[in-house]
C-alpha cells in the first residue's frame, strides 16, 4: 500500500493546475468559488476528525489543489458523499472482499475505485 500511495502522491504533485482552456492544464477550477469553498470545508472536516492531507488541501478562489487524504474516519461527509472536486481518500484493506465491501458502503457509485495487484 505504501509504495502505491507514494506513487499516487508523486503523480498528483505533477499535475498542473491552471486555466481550463490551456492544453497544459490537467486540473482547472471548480464551477464556482462556492463549490471550491464547499470542497475546502469537507476536507477541513475530515482533517478535524483525524484525516491526514498527504498532498494538496489548499484553495485559491475557485481552484482547489488535487488532494489525497488518508486515515479519514468513515463517519465523515467526504467518505459518504460525492465531493465533485479533485479529492480522493485512500484506505488500506486486507482483502479484495474488504475492498469491495468498503467501496459499496456508500450510496453513490461515482466516488469509489479499487486498485490492486490481484
Number of C-alpha atoms within 10 A of each C-alpha: 11 8 8 11 16 12 11 15 17 12 10 16 15 11 14 14 17 16 14 13 8 9 8 12 13 14 17 18 21 19 12 11 16 12 19 24 18 14 23 19 13 18 26 18 16 25 19 11 14 14 18 18 19 16 17 17 20 17 16 11 14 15 23 25 25 23 20 21 21 18 16 22 15 13 10 17 14 23 20 14 14 16 18 14 19 19 22 16 19 16 14 12 12 7 11 13 10 12 19 14 11 16 16 13 14 16 11 12 12 11 18 17 14 11 9 10 3 5
